Amino acid sequence: MYEKKIPVRLDCGLDLIAEVLYGKWKILLLWNINQNYIRPSELQRQIPDASRRVLNIQLKELEEHGIIEKTIYPVTPPKVEYRLTEFGKTLLPVIDVMGRWGDQHKERLQSAIVTQK
């Protein structure tokens, strides 16, 4: 299992939220789960640039942090669904504000990102 080389800082709210949301696809995963894309295959279709392995790792981390819950139904083949926990739902307003900020500054951000490449 992966062991972090840098110790986790737990004394600042920004450090805590970075620890929970760090990962390229986590915010999109949460948003899509909230939009009722709850099966792994549905999430993969919504985020086609992400590998299944990376999505599974990030879903597991969100589950370990209590942001989402995973339900495995005892059928063949196994059926898996993800849902936001009540705690996870408290992140939605934060994600919404970040999305609106991105929309408001879209051209500037796109320009800055293209310039870096």
DAWOZI-V412064 format. One record per residue. N is the residue number from 1. PHI is phi in whole degrees, 0 to 359 (999 if undefined). OMEGA is omega in whole degrees, 0 to 359 (999 if undefined). NEAR is the number of other ideal C-beta (glycine too) atoms within 10 Angstrom. Layout:
BEGIN
n = {N & N}
phi = {PHI & PHI}
omega = {OMEGA & OMEGA}
near = {NEAR & NEAR}
END
This chain:
BEGIN
n = {1 & 2 & 3 & 4 & 5 & 6 & 7 & 8 & 9 & 10 & 11 & 12 & 13 & 14 & 15 & 16 & 17 & 18 & 19 & 20 & 21 & 22 & 23 & 24 & 25 & 26 & 27 & 28 & 29 & 30 & 31 & 32 & 33 & 34 & 35 & 36 & 37 & 38 & 39 & 40 & 41 & 42 & 43 & 44 & 45 & 46 & 47 & 48 & 49 & 50 & 51 & 52 & 53 & 54 & 55 & 56 & 57 & 58 & 59 & 60 & 61 & 62 & 63 & 64 & 65 & 66 & 67 & 68 & 69 & 70 & 71 & 72 & 73 & 74 & 75 & 76 & 77 & 78 & 79 & 80 & 81 & 82 & 83 & 84 & 85 & 86 & 87 & 88 & 89 & 90 & 91 & 92 & 93 & 94 & 95 & 96 & 97 & 98 & 99 & 100 & 101 & 102 & 103 & 104 & 105 & 106 & 107 & 108 & 109 & 110 & 111 & 112 & 113 & 114 & 115 & 116 & 117}
phi = {999 & 292 & 241 & 291 & 276 & 257 & 297 & 284 & 265 & 244 & 257 & 230 & 302 & 293 & 296 & 294 & 292 & 296 & 298 & 283 & 261 & 297 & 142 & 302 & 250 & 299 & 295 & 295 & 300 & 298 & 297 & 292 & 297 & 295 & 277 & 78 & 270 & 247 & 268 & 305 & 293 & 293 & 296 & 298 & 293 & 286 & 232 & 292 & 284 & 269 & 284 & 301 & 299 & 295 & 300 & 297 & 297 & 290 & 297 & 297 & 296 & 297 & 293 & 297 & 274 & 79 & 274 & 232 & 235 & 249 & 244 & 249 & 270 & 280 & 233 & 245 & 290 & 302 & 252 & 238 & 225 & 243 & 219 & 288 & 280 & 301 & 298 & 297 & 297 & 290 & 278 & 302 & 297 & 294 & 296 & 299 & 296 & 296 & 296 & 294 & 299 & 299 & 295 & 294 & 246 & 305 & 297 & 296 & 293 & 300 & 298 & 295 & 290 & 295 & 297 & 291 & 283}
omega = {181 & 177 & 182 & 180 & 180 & 180 & 179 & 177 & 184 & 186 & 183 & 181 & 179 & 176 & 181 & 181 & 176 & 179 & 182 & 186 & 180 & 182 & 188 & 189 & 187 & 181 & 177 & 176 & 180 & 181 & 181 & 176 & 177 & 179 & 175 & 167 & 193 & 179 & 180 & 180 & 177 & 179 & 178 & 178 & 180 & 182 & 188 & 180 & 181 & 176 & 179 & 181 & 181 & 178 & 180 & 178 & 183 & 174 & 179 & 179 & 178 & 177 & 179 & 179 & 178 & 182 & 177 & 173 & 183 & 176 & 177 & 180 & 184 & 176 & 178 & 352 & 182 & 178 & 182 & 175 & 177 & 176 & 173 & 171 & 175 & 177 & 179 & 179 & 179 & 177 & 185 & 177 & 179 & 180 & 179 & 179 & 179 & 179 & 179 & 177 & 177 & 178 & 181 & 184 & 187 & 184 & 180 & 180 & 178 & 180 & 180 & 181 & 179 & 180 & 182 & 186 & 999}
near = {2 & 5 & 4 & 7 & 5 & 5 & 6 & 9 & 11 & 8 & 6 & 9 & 7 & 8 & 12 & 14 & 12 & 12 & 14 & 17 & 19 & 10 & 17 & 12 & 19 & 21 & 16 & 18 & 24 & 23 & 16 & 18 & 22 & 18 & 10 & 8 & 18 & 18 & 12 & 17 & 10 & 16 & 22 & 15 & 11 & 17 & 18 & 7 & 8 & 18 & 12 & 11 & 8 & 14 & 20 & 14 & 14 & 23 & 22 & 12 & 18 & 25 & 15 & 10 & 16 & 12 & 23 & 23 & 15 & 14 & 10 & 9 & 8 & 6 & 7 & 5 & 5 & 8 & 12 & 14 & 14 & 23 & 14 & 18 & 15 & 8 & 12 & 21 & 13 & 11 & 21 & 13 & 9 & 13 & 16 & 12 & 10 & 12 & 12 & 10 & 11 & 11 & 9 & 10 & 12 & 10 & 8 & 9 & 13 & 11 & 11 & 10 & 9 & 8 & 7 & 6 & 4}
END
